[in-house]
Amino acid sequence: MALRLDEGKSVRRRLPPWGRLHIDRSLPFICVYRRPKSLDFAATERLVIAQASYVTATDDEAQRKPLSRLLETIIAKMKREFGAFLLLEIWNGPPLRKRGHGSRANFRICARDSASIAPTAQALGRALKEFRLGDRSSDVDLDLGAHESAPGLLPLFDRRKCEALGLHLLGLEVGASHYNLKGRQIYPLLLRQLQRGLDRAFQKTFFEFMKTRTTHRPANYQALGRRAMVKAVWEVDRQLAEVSNGFDFLLQVTPVNAEQAWRRFKHEGYDKEPVFYYRHLPVDPTLLKRNLYAIPIERIEDPTLTMLFREKQEELDRELTMLVDRETPRFIYGSLQLFGGADERLVALAQRLLKAFPPRSREAGSGITLNAEAFAQRALEEFRYYRSTYPAFKAKAEIRSDIASGLMVSRGNLLISRETRVPLSRVDALLQHEVGTHLVTYYNGRAQPFRQLYSGLAGYEELQEGLAVLSEYLVGGMSRPRIRLLAARVLATQALQMGSKFVDTYRLLNREHGFERRTAFTVALRIHRGGGLTKDAVYLRGVSEVVRYLREGGEIEQLFVGKIAAAHVPIIKELQWRGVLRPAPLMPRYLQYPEVQRRLQQLCQVSSVMDLLARRGL
């Protein structure tokens, strides 16, 4: 069989009766899983399919020699290029004597006791010890001197052949923590965890081998992950995006009669529950859920992408359930699942902010405000700047009378409430919040091969809003009323969680904390819309997390690659190292300001949002 191996090319072949061969790139290692006849269901075959190169095979002796010849062809070519080659053979361990919900993952590493392979075996041991199955650490036995092949099976290569080929061998026995041999049952959630854990452990192992035994020096172990994406990846990404784009969650839970409700609330003396009206649902959530769970995510072999797609699938499921539960007591429970709530630490921070920044009659400034039309013109100037850098930036500014908040971004466009009045001192801050953060990350996401990066990975709102609030501080637009407003949203969320009605929340803000009546009404509306939306707590929580991230040495530019959550930053870096993601075409305009760079440097010296705001001197 002729096999051409070119850098960056993926070669996939089904080779009956051996199983499957996958080679993603020209790299000096390959995984071989040899499945015993006693395990004729695919319990561990899928453990190695995340690797750049792998073979799955049976233990049929008649097939061992043809498989060895095929591998020898690959090894000889790679040996000439890299100077050495590693073959990692994987097999199933014996069934566990005792089973239980707290079963540990257990591994046995088999290798020669020699200076040439021991460091690689030790690297595999360290990486596997980092892996946790549920909340249990792994048991790892490093057996130097043991045979590198499955017990009872002849090796693919004898010692003399290994020396002639420049081949190094490692064996890995994987315990039966993720399946029940007697019941012939796989535990799919444990299998997913194991796949991702082994994927990371193998990358670190191969990285150590390449550094110490080959002529190549990769920059990072994550660069060794697979780069070629199969058709199933793009199809799943497309189908998830279609479901996500089938509805606009925030618009559907935002009242269309905010202005009329305020006037009636005022007319009735501020003590009667307002009545809100919502858009009719343009979709049938049940049918969308049917489409959502028909998406074949299980066909994706890459554990990193599988995890991202499953997270998004679960988030869309919850959003669709919330649309069904809109204006019912069940709505808030879905909101808590999606956005979390106001915990004790966040509430304590909000209370300290309100104490540190008591109410004043008016915001200091010129008193000049921009109406919706004037603000839209300023936004268009920002659009022209970004379009000159990246012509695919196609954002529009729409003035609407059917949104409750002053500004919001939806599907790459800026929506402006017709009633908007923006103080001149806050114009740049709001532009950087909406345009420099939300629209920049949207169009950076559109520049990536995965649609999820512009529709939003699961849980992206907290980082997005935290980054957007930070941008207000960086351009000098974090005013006293704005700080108080962020704190008010947290206290209103807490009140909602404790069972407060709309009027109760309004009175808390107006009478106890000194907010003007219209401001108190708007905050209460945002919190109680749909039946209780806890999303507004993410603003203060998010900026606290971003400050912590920067203080610990994180790069702010990494946060603009698309709409991601803080937990996704390491995954984004991994996909960048693997060459799957492209460089972001846009960075916020404000990062060019000298005073912004100075403030970013100061963030490394603060320990909390309170310290950050104290430096603002408000």
C-alpha positions as CSV (number, residue, x, y, z in Angstrom):
1,M,0.0,0.0,0.0
2,A,1.4,3.4,-1.0
3,L,1.0,6.0,1.8
4,R,1.9,9.6,1.1
5,L,2.5,11.7,4.3
6,D,2.6,15.5,3.7
7,E,2.8,18.1,6.4
8,G,-0.6,19.4,7.3
9,K,-2.5,16.7,5.4
10,S,-4.9,14.2,7.0
11,V,-4.9,10.7,5.7
12,R,-7.8,8.5,6.9
13,R,-8.2,4.9,5.8
14,R,-10.3,2.0,6.8
15,L,-8.1,-1.0,6.6
16,P,-10.1,-4.2,7.1
17,P,-9.5,-6.3,9.0
18,W,-7.2,-4.1,11.1
19,G,-9.6,-1.3,11.8
20,R,-8.8,2.3,11.2
21,L,-5.7,4.4,10.4
22,H,-5.6,8.1,10.8
23,I,-2.6,10.3,10.2
24,D,-3.1,14.0,10.6
25,R,0.4,15.3,10.0
26,S,4.0,14.2,9.7
27,L,4.9,13.7,13.4
28,P,7.3,11.2,15.0
29,F,4.7,9.2,17.0
30,I,1.6,7.1,16.6
31,C,-0.9,5.4,19.0
32,V,-1.9,1.8,18.4
33,Y,-4.9,0.3,20.2
34,R,-5.0,-3.5,20.1
35,R,-8.5,-4.7,21.0
36,P,-8.7,-8.2,22.5
37,K,-11.3,-10.6,21.1
38,S,-13.0,-10.7,24.5
39,L,-13.9,-7.1,24.1
40,D,-15.8,-7.1,20.9
41,F,-17.7,-3.9,21.7
42,A,-16.0,-0.6,21.2
43,A,-15.3,0.3,24.8
44,T,-11.8,1.8,24.5
45,E,-11.3,2.0,20.7
46,R,-12.3,5.6,20.9
47,L,-9.8,6.5,23.6
48,V,-7.1,7.3,21.0
49,I,-9.0,8.9,18.2
50,A,-8.2,12.5,19.3
51,Q,-4.5,11.9,18.5
52,A,-2.8,13.3,15.5
53,S,-2.0,9.7,14.4
54,Y,-3.5,6.5,15.5
55,V,-4.3,2.9,14.4
56,T,-7.1,0.7,15.9
57,A,-6.6,-3.0,15.4
58,T,-7.7,-6.4,16.7
59,D,-5.5,-9.0,18.3
60,D,-5.9,-11.5,15.5
61,E,-2.4,-13.1,15.0
62,A,-2.9,-13.4,11.3
63,Q,-3.2,-9.6,11.0
64,R,-0.2,-8.7,13.2
65,K,2.4,-9.0,10.4
66,P,0.6,-6.9,7.8
67,L,-0.1,-4.3,10.4
68,S,3.6,-4.3,11.4
69,R,4.7,-3.9,7.8
70,L,2.3,-0.9,7.4
71,L,3.7,0.7,10.5
72,E,7.3,0.0,9.5
73,T,6.7,2.0,6.3
74,I,5.4,5.0,8.3
75,I,8.2,4.7,10.9
76,A,11.0,4.5,8.3
77,K,9.8,7.8,6.6
78,M,9.4,9.6,9.9
79,K,12.7,8.4,11.3
80,R,14.5,10.0,8.4
81,E,12.8,13.3,9.1
82,F,12.9,13.4,12.9
83,G,15.7,11.1,13.9
84,A,13.5,8.9,16.2
85,F,10.0,7.6,16.4
86,L,7.7,6.7,19.3
87,L,5.0,4.0,19.2
88,L,2.5,4.0,22.1
89,E,0.6,0.8,22.4
90,I,-2.7,0.8,24.4
91,W,-4.7,-2.0,25.7
92,N,-7.5,-2.7,28.2
93,G,-6.6,-3.7,31.8
94,P,-8.4,-6.5,33.7
95,P,-11.9,-5.8,35.0
96,L,-12.1,-4.1,38.3
97,R,-12.7,-6.3,41.3
98,K,-14.9,-3.7,43.0
99,R,-17.1,-1.2,41.2
100,G,-18.8,1.9,42.6
101,H,-19.6,5.5,41.8
102,G,-16.3,6.6,43.1
103,S,-14.1,4.4,40.9
104,R,-10.7,5.9,40.1
105,A,-9.1,5.9,36.7
106,N,-6.1,3.5,36.8
107,F,-3.2,3.2,34.4
108,R,-0.1,1.0,34.2
109,I,2.8,2.4,32.1
110,C,5.1,-0.3,30.6
111,A,8.6,0.7,29.3
112,R,12.2,-0.3,29.3
113,D,14.3,0.8,32.2
114,S,16.7,2.8,29.9
115,A,17.8,6.4,29.7
116,S,16.4,6.7,26.2
117,I,12.7,6.1,27.0
118,A,12.4,6.5,30.8
119,P,12.0,10.3,30.7
120,T,9.1,9.9,28.2
121,A,7.5,7.3,30.4
122,Q,7.9,9.5,33.5
123,A,6.3,12.4,31.6
124,L,3.3,10.2,30.7
125,G,3.1,9.2,34.4
126,R,3.1,12.8,35.5
127,A,0.4,13.8,33.0
128,L,-1.8,10.9,33.9
129,K,-1.6,11.8,37.6
130,E,-3.0,15.2,36.8
131,F,-6.1,13.6,35.3
132,R,-9.2,13.3,37.6
133,L,-12.2,11.1,36.9
134,G,-15.0,13.0,38.5
135,D,-13.6,14.2,41.8
136,R,-11.1,11.3,42.1
137,S,-7.4,11.4,41.3
138,S,-5.9,8.7,39.1
139,D,-3.8,5.7,40.2
140,V,-0.7,5.4,38.0
141,D,1.8,2.6,38.1
142,L,5.1,3.1,36.3
143,D,6.5,-0.3,35.5
144,L,10.0,0.1,34.1
145,G,11.2,-3.2,32.7
146,A,7.8,-4.5,31.8
147,H,6.9,-5.7,28.3
148,E,5.4,-2.9,26.2
149,S,2.7,-5.0,24.6
150,A,-0.6,-6.3,25.9
151,P,-0.3,-9.5,28.0
152,G,-0.8,-12.6,25.9
153,L,-0.2,-10.8,22.6
154,L,3.0,-11.0,20.5
155,P,4.7,-7.6,20.1
156,L,4.4,-5.7,16.8
157,F,8.2,-5.3,16.7
158,D,10.9,-7.2,18.5
159,R,13.8,-5.5,20.1
160,R,16.2,-6.0,17.2
161,K,13.7,-4.5,14.7
162,C,13.2,-1.5,17.1
163,E,16.9,-0.8,17.2
164,A,17.1,-1.0,13.4
165,L,14.2,1.4,12.9
166,G,15.2,3.8,15.7
167,L,11.9,3.0,17.3
168,H,11.0,3.7,20.9
169,L,8.1,1.8,22.6
170,L,5.7,2.6,25.4
171,G,2.8,0.5,26.6
172,L,-0.2,1.8,28.4
173,E,-2.8,-0.4,30.2
174,V,-6.1,1.5,30.7
175,G,-8.2,0.3,33.6
176,A,-11.9,-0.6,33.1
177,S,-13.2,2.5,35.0
178,H,-15.5,3.6,32.1
179,Y,-17.2,0.4,31.1
180,N,-18.6,-2.8,32.6
181,L,-17.3,-5.9,30.8
182,K,-19.8,-8.2,32.4
183,G,-22.8,-6.1,31.4
184,R,-21.2,-5.0,28.1
185,Q,-22.0,-1.5,29.0
186,I,-20.1,1.7,28.4
187,Y,-20.5,4.8,30.7
188,P,-20.5,7.6,28.1
189,L,-19.9,10.5,30.4
190,L,-16.9,8.8,32.0
191,L,-15.7,7.9,28.5
192,R,-15.8,11.6,27.5
193,Q,-13.7,12.6,30.5
194,L,-11.2,9.9,29.8
195,Q,-10.9,10.9,26.2
196,R,-10.1,14.4,27.1
197,G,-7.7,13.4,29.9
198,L,-5.8,11.0,27.7
199,D,-5.7,13.5,24.8
200,R,-3.9,16.1,27.1
201,A,-1.6,13.4,28.7
202,F,-0.6,12.1,25.3
203,Q,0.2,15.5,23.9
204,K,2.5,16.3,26.9
205,T,4.2,12.9,26.5
206,F,4.8,13.4,22.8
207,F,6.1,16.9,23.5
208,E,8.6,15.5,26.0
209,F,9.7,12.8,23.5
210,M,10.2,15.3,20.7
211,K,12.3,17.7,22.9
212,T,14.6,14.9,24.2
213,R,14.8,12.4,21.4
214,T,14.2,14.1,18.0
215,T,15.7,16.9,16.0
216,H,12.5,19.0,16.2
217,R,11.6,21.4,19.1
218,P,7.9,22.2,19.1
219,A,7.1,25.5,20.9
220,N,4.2,24.1,23.0
221,Y,2.7,20.7,23.7
222,Q,-0.7,21.9,22.5
223,A,0.8,22.4,19.0
224,L,0.9,18.6,18.7
225,G,-2.9,18.3,18.6
226,R,-4.7,17.5,15.4
227,R,-5.1,20.3,12.9
228,A,-7.2,18.7,10.1
229,M,-10.9,19.0,10.8
230,V,-13.2,16.3,9.4
231,K,-16.5,17.1,7.7
232,A,-18.5,16.2,10.9
233,V,-16.9,19.1,12.8
234,W,-18.1,21.7,10.3
235,E,-21.5,20.1,10.0
236,V,-22.1,20.1,13.7
237,D,-20.9,23.7,14.0
238,R,-23.2,24.7,11.2
239,Q,-26.2,23.0,12.7
240,L,-25.6,24.5,16.1
241,A,-25.3,27.9,14.6
242,E,-28.6,27.4,12.7
243,V,-30.4,26.6,16.0
244,S,-28.7,29.5,17.8
245,N,-29.6,32.0,15.0
246,G,-33.2,30.7,14.9
247,F,-34.1,33.0,17.8
248,D,-32.8,36.0,19.6
249,F,-33.0,35.1,23.3
250,L,-32.6,38.6,24.8
251,L,-35.0,40.3,22.4
252,Q,-37.6,37.6,23.2
253,V,-37.4,38.2,26.9
254,T,-37.3,42.0,26.7
255,P,-40.6,43.9,27.0
256,V,-41.8,45.8,23.9
257,N,-43.7,48.4,26.0
258,A,-41.1,49.6,28.4
259,E,-41.8,53.3,27.9
260,Q,-45.6,52.9,28.2
261,A,-45.2,50.7,31.3
262,W,-43.1,53.4,32.9
263,R,-45.6,56.1,32.3
264,R,-48.4,54.0,33.7
265,F,-46.3,53.0,36.7
266,K,-45.6,56.7,37.4
267,H,-49.3,57.6,36.9
268,E,-50.4,55.0,39.4
269,G,-48.1,56.3,42.1
270,Y,-45.2,53.8,41.8
271,D,-46.9,51.1,43.8
272,K,-48.7,48.8,41.3
273,E,-47.1,46.0,39.4
274,P,-46.5,47.0,35.8
275,V,-47.8,44.9,33.0
276,F,-45.2,44.0,30.3
277,Y,-45.8,42.7,26.8
278,Y,-43.4,40.5,24.9
279,R,-42.8,39.6,21.3
280,H,-44.6,36.5,20.0
281,L,-42.2,33.6,19.6
282,P,-41.2,33.3,16.0
283,V,-40.2,29.6,16.5
284,D,-41.6,26.5,18.1
285,P,-39.1,25.7,20.9
286,T,-40.0,22.0,20.8
287,L,-39.2,21.7,17.1
288,L,-35.9,23.6,17.6
289,K,-35.0,21.2,20.5
290,R,-35.7,18.3,18.2
291,N,-33.3,19.7,15.7
292,L,-30.8,20.5,18.5
293,Y,-30.6,17.0,19.8
294,A,-30.5,15.5,16.3
295,I,-27.1,17.1,15.8
296,P,-24.6,14.2,15.8
297,I,-21.9,15.6,18.1
298,E,-20.9,12.1,19.1
299,R,-19.4,11.7,15.6
300,I,-16.7,14.3,16.4
301,E,-13.4,12.6,17.4
302,D,-11.7,15.7,18.9
303,P,-12.4,15.9,22.7
304,T,-11.8,19.6,22.9
305,L,-14.3,20.4,20.2
306,T,-16.8,17.8,21.5
307,M,-16.7,19.5,24.9
308,L,-17.3,23.0,23.4
309,F,-20.2,21.8,21.2
310,R,-21.9,19.8,24.0
311,E,-21.7,22.9,26.3
312,K,-23.4,25.0,23.6
313,Q,-26.0,22.3,23.0
314,E,-27.0,22.3,26.7
315,E,-27.1,26.1,26.8
316,L,-29.4,26.3,23.8
317,D,-31.6,23.7,25.4
318,R,-31.9,25.8,28.6
319,E,-32.6,29.0,26.6
320,L,-35.4,27.3,24.6
321,T,-36.9,26.0,27.9
322,M,-36.8,29.5,29.3
323,L,-38.7,30.8,26.3
324,V,-41.4,28.3,26.9
325,D,-41.4,29.3,30.6
326,R,-41.5,33.0,29.9
327,E,-43.8,34.9,32.3
328,T,-44.1,31.8,34.6
329,P,-42.5,31.1,38.0
330,R,-40.2,28.5,36.3
331,F,-38.4,31.1,34.3
332,I,-36.1,32.2,37.1
333,Y,-34.8,28.7,37.7
334,G,-33.6,28.4,34.1
335,S,-32.0,31.9,34.5
336,L,-30.0,30.7,37.5
337,Q,-28.8,27.7,35.6
338,L,-27.6,29.9,32.7
339,F,-26.3,33.0,34.4
340,G,-25.9,32.2,38.0
341,G,-27.1,34.5,40.7
342,A,-25.8,37.0,43.2
343,D,-23.8,35.1,45.8
344,E,-22.6,36.5,49.2
345,R,-19.3,37.8,48.0
346,L,-20.8,39.6,45.0
347,V,-23.5,41.1,47.2
348,A,-20.9,42.3,49.8
349,L,-18.9,43.9,47.0
350,A,-22.0,45.7,45.7
351,Q,-22.9,47.0,49.1
352,R,-19.3,48.3,49.6
353,L,-19.6,50.1,46.3
354,L,-22.8,51.8,47.2
355,K,-21.4,52.8,50.6
356,A,-18.2,54.2,49.0
357,F,-20.2,56.1,46.3
358,P,-23.3,57.6,47.9
359,P,-25.9,59.2,45.6
360,R,-25.5,62.7,44.3
361,S,-28.2,64.7,42.6
362,R,-26.5,64.7,39.2
363,E,-23.5,63.4,37.4
364,A,-20.6,65.9,37.2
365,G,-20.1,67.2,33.7
366,S,-21.2,69.7,31.1
367,G,-24.8,68.7,31.3
368,I,-24.8,68.1,27.5
369,T,-26.5,64.9,26.3
370,L,-26.7,63.2,23.0
371,N,-30.1,61.9,21.8
372,A,-30.5,58.6,19.9
373,E,-29.8,60.2,16.4
374,A,-26.6,62.0,17.6
375,F,-25.3,58.9,19.3
376,A,-25.9,56.8,16.2
377,Q,-23.8,59.3,14.2
378,R,-20.9,58.8,16.7
379,A,-21.3,55.1,16.4
380,L,-21.1,55.3,12.6
381,E,-17.7,57.1,13.0
382,E,-16.5,54.1,15.0
383,F,-17.8,51.7,12.4
384,R,-15.9,53.5,9.7
385,Y,-12.7,53.1,11.6
386,Y,-13.1,49.4,12.1
387,R,-14.3,48.9,8.5
388,S,-11.1,50.6,7.2
389,T,-9.1,48.0,9.1
390,Y,-11.4,45.1,8.3
391,P,-13.8,45.5,5.4
392,A,-16.0,42.6,6.6
393,F,-17.0,44.8,9.5
394,K,-20.6,45.4,8.4
395,A,-22.3,46.7,11.5
396,K,-25.3,49.0,11.3
397,A,-26.9,51.3,13.9
398,E,-30.7,50.9,14.3
399,I,-32.9,53.3,16.3
400,R,-35.7,51.2,17.9
401,S,-38.7,52.0,20.0
402,D,-39.2,48.3,21.1
403,I,-36.2,47.8,23.4
404,A,-36.1,48.6,27.1
405,S,-32.4,49.4,27.6
406,G,-30.7,52.3,26.0
407,L,-28.3,50.2,23.9
408,M,-27.8,46.6,22.9
409,V,-26.0,44.6,20.3
410,S,-27.9,41.9,18.3
411,R,-26.4,39.8,15.5
412,G,-23.7,42.2,14.7
413,N,-25.7,45.4,14.8
414,L,-26.1,48.2,17.4
415,L,-29.7,48.8,18.6
416,I,-30.4,52.2,20.1
417,S,-33.5,53.0,22.1
418,R,-35.4,56.0,20.7
419,E,-35.6,57.4,24.2
420,T,-31.8,57.2,24.7
421,R,-30.1,60.3,26.2
422,V,-26.3,59.9,26.7
423,P,-24.3,62.4,28.8
424,L,-21.4,63.7,26.7
425,S,-18.9,62.4,29.4
426,R,-20.2,58.8,28.8
427,V,-20.3,58.7,25.0
428,D,-16.8,57.2,24.5
429,A,-17.3,54.7,27.4
430,L,-20.5,53.4,25.8
431,L,-19.0,53.2,22.4
432,Q,-16.2,51.1,23.7
433,H,-18.6,49.0,25.6
434,E,-20.9,48.2,22.7
435,V,-18.7,48.7,19.7
436,G,-15.2,48.1,21.0
437,T,-16.2,45.0,22.9
438,H,-19.4,43.4,21.7
439,L,-19.2,44.2,18.0
440,V,-15.4,43.7,17.8
441,T,-15.7,40.2,19.3
442,Y,-18.7,39.4,17.1
443,Y,-16.7,40.2,13.9
444,N,-13.5,38.6,15.2
445,G,-15.7,35.5,15.8
446,R,-17.0,35.7,12.2
447,A,-13.4,35.7,11.0
448,Q,-12.9,32.2,12.6
449,P,-13.7,28.9,11.0
450,F,-16.2,28.1,13.8
451,R,-19.5,29.9,13.9
452,Q,-19.8,29.4,17.6
453,L,-17.2,32.1,18.1
454,Y,-19.5,34.8,16.9
455,S,-22.8,33.3,18.1
456,G,-21.2,32.7,21.4
457,L,-19.7,29.8,23.3
458,A,-21.6,28.6,26.3
459,G,-21.5,31.0,29.2
460,Y,-19.8,33.8,27.3
461,E,-21.9,36.7,28.7
462,E,-19.9,37.1,32.0
463,L,-16.6,37.6,30.3
464,Q,-18.1,39.8,27.6
465,E,-19.9,42.1,30.0
466,G,-16.9,42.2,32.3
467,L,-14.6,43.1,29.5
468,A,-17.1,45.7,28.3
469,V,-17.3,47.3,31.7
470,L,-13.5,47.3,32.0
471,S,-13.3,49.2,28.7
472,E,-15.4,52.0,30.2
473,Y,-12.9,52.3,33.0
474,L,-9.9,52.2,30.7
475,V,-11.2,55.2,28.6
476,G,-12.0,57.2,31.7
477,G,-15.8,56.8,31.5
478,M,-16.5,54.9,34.7
479,S,-18.7,57.5,36.3
480,R,-20.2,57.5,39.8
481,P,-23.7,56.7,38.6
482,R,-22.4,53.9,36.4
483,I,-20.6,52.3,39.4
484,R,-23.8,52.6,41.5
485,L,-25.9,51.1,38.7
486,L,-23.7,48.0,38.4
487,A,-24.0,47.5,42.2
488,A,-27.8,48.1,42.0
489,R,-28.2,45.3,39.5
490,V,-26.5,42.9,41.9
491,L,-28.7,43.9,44.9
492,A,-31.8,43.7,42.7
493,T,-30.8,40.2,41.6
494,Q,-30.4,39.2,45.2
495,A,-33.9,40.6,46.0
496,L,-35.3,38.6,43.0
497,Q,-33.7,35.4,44.3
498,M,-35.3,36.0,47.7
499,G,-38.8,36.3,46.2
500,S,-39.2,40.1,45.8
501,K,-41.8,41.4,43.5
502,F,-41.3,44.2,41.0
503,V,-42.5,46.9,43.4
504,D,-40.4,45.5,46.2
505,T,-37.3,45.8,44.1
506,Y,-38.2,49.2,42.9
507,R,-38.6,50.5,46.5
508,L,-35.3,48.8,47.6
509,L,-33.5,50.8,44.9
510,N,-35.4,54.1,45.2
511,R,-36.0,54.4,48.9
512,E,-33.1,52.5,50.5
513,H,-30.3,53.3,48.1
514,G,-31.3,56.6,46.7
515,F,-31.7,55.8,43.0
516,E,-33.9,58.1,40.9
517,R,-37.3,56.8,40.1
518,R,-36.7,56.2,36.4
519,T,-33.4,54.5,37.1
520,A,-34.9,52.2,39.8
521,F,-37.7,51.3,37.4
522,T,-35.3,50.4,34.6
523,V,-33.2,48.2,36.8
524,A,-36.2,46.5,38.3
525,L,-37.5,45.9,34.7
526,R,-34.3,44.3,33.6
527,I,-34.2,42.0,36.6
528,H,-37.9,41.0,36.5
529,R,-38.3,40.7,32.7
530,G,-39.5,37.4,31.5
531,G,-40.2,36.1,35.0
532,G,-36.9,36.9,36.6
533,L,-33.6,37.3,34.6
534,T,-30.4,37.2,36.7
535,K,-28.2,38.1,33.8
536,D,-27.4,41.6,35.1
537,A,-25.4,40.2,38.0
538,V,-22.7,39.2,35.4
539,Y,-21.5,42.8,34.8
540,L,-20.0,43.3,38.3
541,R,-19.0,39.6,38.6
542,G,-17.5,39.7,35.1
543,V,-15.3,42.8,35.6
544,S,-14.0,41.3,38.9
545,E,-12.9,38.2,37.0
546,V,-11.3,40.2,34.2
547,V,-9.3,42.2,36.7
548,R,-8.2,39.0,38.4
549,Y,-7.2,37.5,35.0
550,L,-5.1,40.6,34.1
551,R,-3.5,40.7,37.6
552,E,-2.4,37.1,37.2
553,G,-0.6,38.0,33.9
554,G,-3.3,37.2,31.3
555,E,-3.2,39.0,28.0
556,I,-6.1,41.2,27.3
557,E,-5.8,40.7,23.5
558,Q,-6.6,37.0,24.0
559,L,-10.1,37.9,25.2
560,F,-11.2,39.5,21.9
561,V,-10.8,36.4,19.7
562,G,-14.6,35.9,19.8
563,K,-17.4,35.5,22.2
564,I,-15.9,33.2,24.8
565,A,-16.0,32.5,28.5
566,A,-13.1,32.8,30.8
567,A,-12.9,29.0,31.1
568,H,-12.4,28.9,27.4
569,V,-9.1,30.9,27.3
570,P,-6.9,27.8,27.7
571,I,-8.9,26.0,25.0
572,I,-8.6,29.0,22.6
573,K,-4.9,29.0,23.1
574,E,-4.8,25.3,22.4
575,L,-6.7,25.7,19.1
576,Q,-4.4,28.6,18.2
577,W,-1.3,26.5,18.8
578,R,-2.8,23.7,16.7
579,G,-3.4,26.2,13.9
580,V,-7.2,25.6,13.9
581,L,-8.0,29.3,14.8
582,R,-6.8,32.3,12.8
583,P,-5.4,35.6,14.3
584,A,-8.1,38.0,15.2
585,P,-8.4,40.8,12.6
586,L,-9.6,43.5,15.0
587,M,-8.5,44.9,18.3
588,P,-10.4,47.7,20.1
589,R,-9.6,51.2,19.1
590,Y,-9.0,52.3,22.7
591,L,-6.0,49.9,23.1
592,Q,-4.1,52.5,21.1
593,Y,-4.7,55.2,23.7
594,P,-1.5,55.9,25.8
595,E,-3.6,56.5,28.9
596,V,-5.3,53.1,28.4
597,Q,-1.9,51.3,28.3
598,R,-1.0,53.1,31.5
599,R,-4.2,52.0,33.2
600,L,-3.7,48.5,32.1
601,Q,-0.3,48.4,33.7
602,Q,-1.9,49.7,37.0
603,L,-4.3,46.8,37.0
604,C,-1.4,44.5,37.9
605,Q,-1.2,46.3,41.2
606,V,-4.8,46.1,42.4
607,S,-6.4,43.3,44.3
608,S,-10.1,44.0,43.7
609,V,-12.6,46.1,41.8
610,M,-12.8,48.4,44.8
611,D,-9.1,49.1,44.5
612,L,-9.5,49.7,40.8
613,L,-12.4,52.2,41.3
614,A,-10.5,53.9,44.2
615,R,-7.7,54.7,41.7
616,R,-10.3,56.4,39.6
617,G,-10.7,58.9,42.4
618,L,-14.5,59.3,42.2
